[in-house]
Structure formats: structure tokens, C-alpha cells
Amino acid sequence: MKLAKLKIEGQPRWAEWRDNQYFLLNHDLDGWLSGESELGSGKDAVEGHLLAPLDSQEVWASGVTYRRSREAREHESQVADVYERVYTAERPELFFKATASRTANPGEAVGIRKDARWNVPEPELALILNAEGKIVAYTIGNDMSSRDIEGENPLYLPQAKVYDRCLGLGPHLVTADEVPSPQNLKITLEIVRQGQPVFQGETSTAEIQRRIEDLAGYLFRSQTFPTGAVLLTGTGIVPPEDFSLQAGDVVRIEIEHLGVLEHPVAVV
């Protein structure tokens, strides 16, 4: 089942995507993930503007889960050994990423910081977790990152990762029963500038060094999420050192079984 959040007549509503159209649902994401409502089927066809598929959920992120990400962060950092240690450690790197208010709607601009020189997108599989920490759905995430800020000092990670429009998410949530092999999904990234591709990359979730269930389990240690949470699982595609996003670029991420997430880029 594919779920989407739409703005319909000025109001946010949830809908099911099937047969190339949306059908209105009688519940929201908070109700489903909290266990207060069941996931029914939509009946009335509707049209609306796509919103980021979040209600009150926090979005968290995992770091250094792919070897390529570890290598890139070691290279950019002045204290590279911390990334090697966390890559091989039992405990993963997890950090707060965004709320709905900081998340760009599908098709709308993601942000690059005006005080950063080196900005990149990070295409990631996103886990939708219910209040019990169970993975119930998946979506596409774009974890925008200011690599020069983080590279200057790992303590600057929140500033490199959390700011206005720091995240793209969507376009749909795909329930777990429709994703048979979540740890073996092809991910592609394309960045277009003035109508021409300037970067293309490909990876697979099979390259994640950890089990995604373990990542989810660590997030729920000593933390409760009454209406569920979203967890990004890290990136395995890193543009070269001489590349940085510019205003007007278009970032296109595709993940097998989940669809395509596309955003223009703007300075914030």
C-alpha cells in the first residue's frame, strides 16, 4: 500500500495511491503509528498537492553506515579516526535530523546553508517506525548536509545537518509488505544543473554495514515515540570533493520499489 499526505482544499489529509490516483483515508499517520487507528483502504478519489509524509513524527538519521560514507567523512574531517571507530563499533551513530516544519514537500526546494561552502545531498532509505519501534513502511529521504561545517569539527554536526529545508522526504510511504528485500534495494542519485546532468551515482542498501532493524532498535533505547518516528539509514553515494550544490540545481533520487523523489535547490 502506498500512502501520501495531500493538501486538499487547504487542509492536510492522508490518501492511498492506487490505480494512478489518490483515494481519501479516514485516519492520519499519528493515529496509525500510535496504534489508535488501523490502516484502512481509501474509497473516494481526490486530488491535492503533495506534502511531506509526516505528522508529529521526529526524523532521526544514522551516520557512517556505508563504507563510502565513512571514507568521505574521514577525508573531510580534521579528526578522521572518530568515523573509523563508529563504523566498526557496536553502537551506531544516530542524530536528530528534522521535524515536519524543516522538511521540504516533494517537488519543492530543499535548502543549502548560506554560511556553508560545500553542500551535498545524501540519498537514503527511510524507515517508518510505529510507537513500538517496528518498521511498518519505507520512503525516500534526502539528508542535506554541509560537509565543510561538519568537517571543521564533529561537534558542529547539528549545524551541518539541521536547518530550514534540511530534508526531503517522500513522495509516498510504502508499507513493509510491498518491499520484499529492504536491505537489497538499488538507489540512484542524479543532479541536474541548467538542464544537464552534473553528477550521477548508484548504490544499494545491501552495502549498509548494519541491519536496519538494529538501527531502529538503538533509536528506541531509552526513548519513547508515542506517534512513531522516521529513521534515515545513511548514504552510500557521495559526490566528489570538488562538487557542491548550487541554487537552481535539481536533485533526483530513485529507490527501487519506492519511487522517485525530486527537489530543486535553494539557499536558506
Secondary structure, 3 states (H helix, E strand, C coil): CEEEEEEECCEEEEEEEECCEEEECCCCHHHHHHCCCCCCCCCCEECCEEECCCCCCEEEEEECCCHHHHHHHHHHCCCCHHHHHHHHCCCCEEEEEECHHHEECCCCCEEECCCCCCEECCEEEEEEECCCCCEEEEEEEEECEEHHHHHHCHHHHHHHHCCCCCEEEEEEEEEHHHCCCCCCCEEEEEEEECCEEEEEEEEEHHHCCCCHHHHHHHHCCCCCCCCCEEEECCCCCCCCCCCCCCCCCEEEEEECCCEEEEEEEEEC
